[in-house]
Amino acid sequence: MADSGPESGGRRQQFGGRLLSDPARVFHHNAWDNVEWSAEQAAAAERKVRENSTQRVCPKKQVDYETNAHKYWNDFYKIHENGFFKDRHWLFTEFPELAPSQNQNHLMDWLSGKKSEVPECRSNAGGPGLIIEEQHKCSSNSLGHKAQTLPVEEKVTQKLSHLEICADEFPGSSATYRILEVGCGVGNTVFPILETNNDPRLFVYCCDFSSTAIQLVQANSAFDAARCFAFVHDLCDEDKSYPIPRESLDIIILIFVLSAIVPDKMQNAITRLSRLLKPGGMMLLRDYGRHDMAQLRFKKGQCLSENFYVRGDGTRVYFFTQDELDTLFTTAGLEKVQNLVDRRLQVNRGKQLTMYRVWIQCKYRKPLLANTGS
């Protein structure tokens, strides 16, 4: 449900940039990075998980939560509409790959054999405001100097000539940089991307299991059908194809969505998505980690299976380990670029409360010579 994204007001530092060296200063900021857990705290978390997992949801109810999952999410968005989640402007700090010009330059370096880490056009001292300004600058520069960027695109086309997309028209077929967000909700990721990147060569796709969520996206005043295609899709439905050709996407975004599906369906979902990526394309994920505060708060009788729970509103959530996610992505034929645990201490200074959050952030890339099956 709520991902209570890592936003602390004002300018947000890159992950890992704000460390709590003096416990007496814990209430000086709203959040702290890389918080070390004591052995006692880790043991207490283990005990809490064992306790809230002893009593499982009965099989009949489990079938209901799976069969009527769309109903529970539709009800969620009917109640909250677009007032529950905040726009995720932190995306541009954690995932600079969302800037088309940056990604294109990185892809050319990678194709030429310089397999460096993804370039991060950001300053540790800066926040979303700085990143957005840089992205606007990159976009306007590319628009004003098309003759300079065309050779880059031609080289990419030559290197990846086997990516020829079928001549049939599809939404965004004329774009040269395509992003898909799976589980878009009401657009808290999509709209910041569209507002930040005004490059006409960018096209954004977004889908959600909930038809109510997609209706809210399309009704938003920021929605532009010329730059974005929103559609209802169940990422677990293997019989329903995506309205996008294979090997046509540069970026796929999964933000607090994979955790909402049954664990034994996750691998097929990731494998199907990986086929939509161009070689060199990236899959970006941020989701709940094992022993996150949300997991420890569940009561007995809400556990569906190991580390998989149902909330009071009928929506479900899984809590991952790094190894589990690495297995999902590498089995789908992707290569690891980043897989880290974001252990964050969030602080409510008004109520003098501390909340320990655990998220996992991943970046996995499709190799040039992909072998992900049929």
C-alpha positions as CSV (number, residue, x, y, z in Angstrom):
1,M,0.0,0.0,0.0
2,A,1.9,3.1,1.1
3,D,5.5,3.1,0.0
4,S,6.2,6.2,2.1
5,G,9.0,7.0,-0.3
6,P,12.3,8.4,0.9
7,E,11.4,12.1,1.0
8,S,12.4,14.3,3.8
9,G,11.3,17.6,2.5
10,G,13.5,20.2,0.8
11,R,16.5,18.8,-1.1
12,R,17.1,15.1,-0.8
13,Q,20.6,13.7,-0.8
14,Q,21.6,10.7,-2.8
15,F,21.1,7.4,-1.0
16,G,23.8,6.9,1.6
17,G,24.6,10.6,1.9
18,R,23.2,11.3,5.4
19,L,24.7,9.3,8.1
20,L,23.8,9.3,11.8
21,S,27.2,9.5,13.6
22,D,25.8,10.9,16.8
23,P,22.6,9.3,18.2
24,A,21.9,12.5,20.1
25,R,21.2,14.2,16.8
26,V,18.6,11.6,15.6
27,F,15.8,14.2,15.7
28,H,17.8,16.8,13.8
29,H,16.6,15.5,10.4
30,N,13.6,13.5,9.1
31,A,15.6,10.6,7.7
32,W,19.1,8.9,8.1
33,D,20.8,6.6,5.6
34,N,22.7,3.3,6.1
35,V,21.5,2.9,9.6
36,E,23.3,0.0,11.3
37,W,21.1,-2.4,13.2
38,S,22.3,-3.8,16.5
39,A,22.4,-7.6,17.0
40,E,19.6,-7.2,19.5
41,Q,17.4,-5.2,17.1
42,A,18.0,-7.8,14.3
43,A,17.1,-10.6,16.7
44,A,14.0,-8.8,17.8
45,A,12.9,-8.4,14.2
46,E,13.4,-12.1,13.6
47,R,11.3,-13.0,16.6
48,K,8.5,-10.6,15.5
49,V,8.3,-12.2,12.0
50,R,8.2,-15.7,13.5
51,E,5.4,-14.6,15.8
52,N,3.2,-12.9,13.2
53,S,3.8,-15.9,10.8
54,T,2.6,-18.6,13.1
55,Q,-1.1,-18.2,12.2
56,R,-1.8,-18.3,8.4
57,V,-4.8,-17.0,6.5
58,C,-7.1,-19.9,5.7
59,P,-7.0,-21.4,2.2
60,K,-10.5,-20.1,1.2
61,K,-9.6,-16.5,2.0
62,Q,-6.3,-16.9,0.2
63,V,-8.1,-17.9,-2.9
64,D,-10.4,-14.9,-2.5
65,Y,-7.5,-12.5,-2.2
66,E,-5.9,-13.9,-5.4
67,T,-9.1,-14.1,-7.4
68,N,-10.4,-10.7,-6.5
69,A,-7.1,-8.9,-6.3
70,H,-8.3,-6.4,-8.9
71,K,-11.3,-5.6,-6.8
72,Y,-9.3,-4.9,-3.7
73,W,-7.0,-2.5,-5.6
74,N,-9.9,-0.8,-7.4
75,D,-11.5,-0.2,-4.0
76,F,-8.2,1.2,-2.7
77,Y,-8.0,3.8,-5.5
78,K,-11.7,4.6,-5.3
79,I,-11.2,5.5,-1.6
80,H,-7.9,7.3,-1.9
81,E,-8.0,8.5,-5.5
82,N,-4.8,10.5,-6.0
83,G,-4.4,11.7,-2.5
84,F,-2.5,8.8,-0.9
85,F,0.9,8.7,-2.6
86,K,3.3,11.6,-3.1
87,D,5.0,12.3,-6.5
88,R,8.3,10.4,-6.4
89,H,10.7,13.2,-7.3
90,W,13.4,11.2,-5.5
91,L,13.5,9.0,-8.6
92,F,15.8,11.5,-10.4
93,T,18.3,11.1,-7.6
94,E,18.3,7.4,-7.3
95,F,17.6,6.6,-11.0
96,P,19.5,9.1,-13.2
97,E,19.0,6.6,-16.0
98,L,15.6,8.2,-16.5
99,A,17.3,11.1,-18.2
100,P,17.3,10.0,-21.9
101,S,20.5,11.9,-22.9
102,Q,22.4,10.4,-19.9
103,N,21.3,6.9,-20.7
104,Q,22.1,7.3,-24.4
105,N,25.7,8.5,-23.7
106,H,26.1,5.5,-21.2
107,L,24.8,3.1,-23.8
108,M,27.4,4.3,-26.4
109,D,30.2,3.9,-23.8
110,W,29.0,0.5,-23.0
111,L,28.7,-0.6,-26.6
112,S,32.3,0.6,-27.2
113,G,33.6,-1.6,-24.4
114,K,33.7,0.9,-21.6
115,K,31.4,-1.1,-19.2
116,S,31.5,1.5,-16.4
117,E,28.8,1.9,-13.8
118,V,25.7,3.9,-14.9
119,P,26.7,7.6,-15.0
120,E,25.3,9.6,-12.2
121,C,24.9,13.2,-13.3
122,R,24.3,14.5,-9.8
123,S,25.9,16.1,-6.8
124,N,25.8,14.6,-3.3
125,A,25.0,18.0,-2.0
126,G,22.2,18.5,-4.4
127,G,18.6,17.2,-4.5
128,P,15.8,16.8,-6.9
129,G,15.8,20.5,-7.8
130,L,19.3,20.3,-9.0
131,I,18.8,17.1,-10.9
132,I,15.6,18.4,-12.6
133,E,17.4,21.6,-13.7
134,E,20.2,19.5,-15.2
135,Q,17.7,17.3,-17.0
136,H,15.9,20.3,-18.4
137,K,19.2,21.6,-19.6
138,C,20.1,18.3,-21.3
139,S,16.7,18.1,-23.0
140,S,16.9,21.7,-24.3
141,N,20.4,21.2,-25.5
142,S,19.5,18.0,-27.4
143,L,16.5,19.8,-29.0
144,G,18.7,22.7,-30.1
145,H,21.5,20.6,-31.5
146,K,19.8,17.7,-33.2
147,A,22.5,17.5,-35.8
148,Q,25.0,16.6,-33.1
149,T,22.9,13.9,-31.5
150,L,21.9,12.1,-34.7
151,P,25.3,10.4,-35.3
152,V,25.0,8.9,-31.8
153,E,21.5,7.5,-32.6
154,E,22.8,6.2,-36.0
155,K,25.7,4.4,-34.3
156,V,23.3,2.8,-31.8
157,T,21.0,1.7,-34.6
158,Q,24.0,0.2,-36.5
159,K,25.2,-1.6,-33.3
160,L,21.7,-2.9,-32.5
161,S,20.5,-3.5,-36.1
162,H,18.8,-6.7,-35.0
163,L,16.3,-4.7,-33.0
164,E,14.3,-3.6,-36.0
165,I,10.7,-3.2,-34.8
166,C,7.9,-4.4,-37.0
167,A,6.4,-1.8,-39.3
168,D,3.0,-2.1,-37.6
169,E,2.0,1.1,-35.8
170,F,1.9,0.9,-32.0
171,P,1.7,3.7,-29.4
172,G,5.0,5.5,-29.2
173,S,6.4,3.8,-32.4
174,S,8.0,7.1,-33.5
175,A,9.8,7.6,-30.2
176,T,13.5,6.8,-29.9
177,Y,13.5,6.5,-26.1
178,R,10.8,4.5,-24.4
179,I,10.0,4.0,-20.7
180,L,7.4,1.6,-19.2
181,E,6.3,1.8,-15.6
182,V,4.5,-1.3,-14.4
183,G,2.1,-0.8,-11.5
184,C,1.9,3.0,-12.1
185,G,-1.0,3.6,-9.6
186,V,-2.3,7.2,-10.2
187,G,0.9,8.4,-11.9
188,N,3.2,9.5,-9.1
189,T,6.2,8.3,-11.1
190,V,4.9,8.9,-14.6
191,F,4.0,12.6,-14.2
192,P,7.3,13.7,-12.7
193,I,9.1,12.0,-15.6
194,L,6.9,13.7,-18.2
195,E,7.2,17.1,-16.5
196,T,11.0,16.8,-16.1
197,N,11.9,15.4,-19.6
198,N,10.3,17.4,-22.4
199,D,12.3,15.7,-25.1
200,P,9.8,14.9,-27.9
201,R,11.7,11.7,-28.6
202,L,10.6,10.3,-25.2
203,F,7.5,8.2,-24.9
204,V,6.2,6.8,-21.6
205,Y,4.0,3.8,-21.1
206,C,2.3,3.0,-17.8
207,C,0.1,0.2,-16.7
208,D,-1.7,-1.0,-13.6
209,F,-3.8,-3.9,-12.5
210,S,-6.5,-1.5,-11.3
211,S,-8.8,0.0,-14.0
212,T,-9.7,2.7,-11.4
213,A,-6.0,3.8,-11.2
214,I,-5.7,4.0,-15.0
215,Q,-8.9,6.1,-15.2
216,L,-7.4,8.5,-12.6
217,V,-4.1,8.7,-14.6
218,Q,-6.0,9.5,-17.8
219,A,-8.2,12.1,-16.0
220,N,-5.1,14.0,-14.6
221,S,-4.6,17.4,-16.2
222,A,-0.9,16.5,-16.7
223,F,-1.8,13.5,-18.9
224,D,-0.8,13.9,-22.5
225,A,-1.8,11.1,-24.9
226,A,0.8,12.3,-27.4
227,R,3.6,11.4,-24.9
228,C,2.1,8.7,-22.7
229,F,0.0,5.6,-23.1
230,A,-1.8,4.3,-20.0
231,F,-3.4,0.9,-20.0
232,V,-4.8,-1.8,-17.7
233,H,-2.6,-4.9,-17.5
234,D,-2.1,-7.8,-15.2
235,L,1.6,-8.6,-15.2
236,C,0.8,-12.1,-14.0
237,D,-1.5,-12.9,-17.0
238,E,0.7,-14.8,-19.4
239,D,-2.1,-15.0,-22.0
240,K,-2.3,-11.2,-22.3
241,S,0.5,-9.5,-24.2
242,Y,1.8,-6.0,-23.7
243,P,0.9,-3.5,-26.5
244,I,4.6,-3.0,-27.1
245,P,6.9,-5.0,-29.4
246,R,9.7,-7.1,-28.0
247,E,13.1,-5.4,-27.5
248,S,11.6,-1.9,-27.9
249,L,12.0,-0.4,-24.3
250,D,15.0,1.4,-22.9
251,I,13.8,1.4,-19.3
252,I,11.2,-0.6,-17.2
253,I,10.3,0.7,-13.8
254,L,9.0,-1.4,-10.9
255,I,8.4,0.7,-7.8
256,F,6.7,-1.1,-5.0
257,V,4.8,-3.4,-7.4
258,L,6.5,-6.8,-7.6
259,S,5.8,-7.3,-3.9
260,A,2.1,-7.1,-4.5
261,I,1.9,-10.4,-6.4
262,V,2.0,-14.0,-5.4
263,P,5.7,-15.1,-5.0
264,D,5.4,-18.1,-7.3
265,K,4.3,-15.8,-10.2
266,M,7.1,-13.3,-9.9
267,Q,9.7,-15.1,-12.0
268,N,7.4,-15.4,-15.1
269,A,6.4,-11.8,-14.7
270,I,10.0,-10.6,-14.7
271,T,11.0,-12.9,-17.6
272,R,8.1,-11.6,-19.7
273,L,9.1,-8.0,-19.0
274,S,12.8,-8.6,-19.8
275,R,11.8,-9.6,-23.4
276,L,10.5,-6.1,-23.9
277,L,13.9,-4.5,-23.1
278,K,16.3,-3.6,-25.9
279,P,19.7,-5.1,-25.4
280,G,21.4,-2.6,-23.1
281,G,18.1,-1.6,-21.6
282,M,17.6,-1.4,-17.9
283,M,15.1,-2.6,-15.3
284,L,14.8,-0.4,-12.3
285,L,13.3,-1.7,-9.0
286,R,12.6,-0.4,-5.6
287,D,10.6,-2.5,-3.2
288,Y,10.2,-3.7,0.4
289,G,13.1,-5.4,2.1
290,R,13.0,-8.1,4.8
291,H,12.2,-6.8,8.3
292,D,10.9,-3.5,7.1
293,M,8.8,-1.7,9.7
294,A,5.7,-2.6,7.7
295,Q,6.4,-6.3,8.0
296,L,7.0,-6.1,11.7
297,R,3.7,-4.4,12.3
298,F,1.6,-7.2,10.9
299,K,-0.6,-9.1,13.4
300,K,-1.1,-12.9,13.7
301,G,-3.6,-14.1,11.1
302,Q,-2.4,-11.7,8.3
303,C,0.4,-14.0,7.0
304,L,-0.4,-15.7,3.7
305,S,2.9,-17.6,3.3
306,E,6.5,-17.0,4.4
307,N,7.2,-13.2,4.3
308,F,3.9,-12.6,2.3
309,Y,1.0,-10.8,4.0
310,V,-2.4,-9.4,3.4
311,R,-3.3,-5.9,4.6
312,G,-6.6,-4.9,6.2
313,D,-7.9,-3.6,2.8
314,G,-7.2,-6.9,1.0
315,T,-4.1,-5.9,-0.8
316,R,-1.0,-8.0,-0.4
317,V,2.7,-7.4,0.1
318,Y,5.9,-9.5,0.1
319,F,9.2,-8.6,1.8
320,F,12.4,-9.4,-0.3
321,T,16.0,-10.2,0.3
322,Q,18.7,-9.1,-2.1
323,D,19.4,-12.7,-3.1
324,E,15.8,-13.4,-4.0
325,L,15.7,-10.4,-6.3
326,D,19.0,-11.2,-7.8
327,T,17.8,-14.7,-8.7
328,L,14.6,-13.3,-10.3
329,F,16.5,-10.9,-12.5
330,T,19.5,-13.1,-13.5
331,T,17.2,-16.0,-14.2
332,A,15.5,-13.7,-16.7
333,G,18.8,-13.2,-18.4
334,L,19.7,-9.7,-16.9
335,E,23.0,-8.6,-15.6
336,K,23.4,-6.9,-12.2
337,V,24.4,-3.2,-12.1
338,Q,23.1,-2.4,-8.6
339,N,21.5,-4.4,-5.8
340,L,21.6,-2.6,-2.5
341,V,19.7,-2.4,0.8
342,D,18.5,1.0,1.8
343,R,18.2,0.8,5.6
344,R,16.7,4.1,6.5
345,L,15.7,5.6,9.9
346,Q,12.7,7.9,9.4
347,V,11.9,10.3,12.1
348,N,8.7,12.0,13.2
349,R,10.2,15.0,15.0
350,G,6.9,16.3,16.2
351,K,6.0,13.0,18.0
352,Q,9.6,12.0,18.7
353,L,9.1,8.7,17.0
354,T,11.7,6.6,15.1
355,M,10.7,4.2,12.2
356,Y,13.2,1.8,10.7
357,R,12.5,1.2,7.0
358,V,14.2,-1.4,4.8
359,W,14.0,-1.1,1.0
360,I,15.9,-2.8,-1.7
361,Q,17.0,-0.9,-4.8
362,C,18.0,-2.8,-8.0
363,K,19.3,-2.0,-11.5
364,Y,19.6,-4.8,-13.9
365,R,20.6,-4.6,-17.6
366,K,19.9,-6.7,-20.6
367,P,23.1,-7.9,-22.3
368,L,23.7,-7.2,-26.0
369,L,23.4,-10.8,-26.8
370,A,20.4,-11.8,-24.7
371,N,19.3,-15.3,-24.2
372,T,16.0,-15.2,-22.3
373,G,14.2,-18.0,-24.0
374,S,11.3,-17.9,-26.5
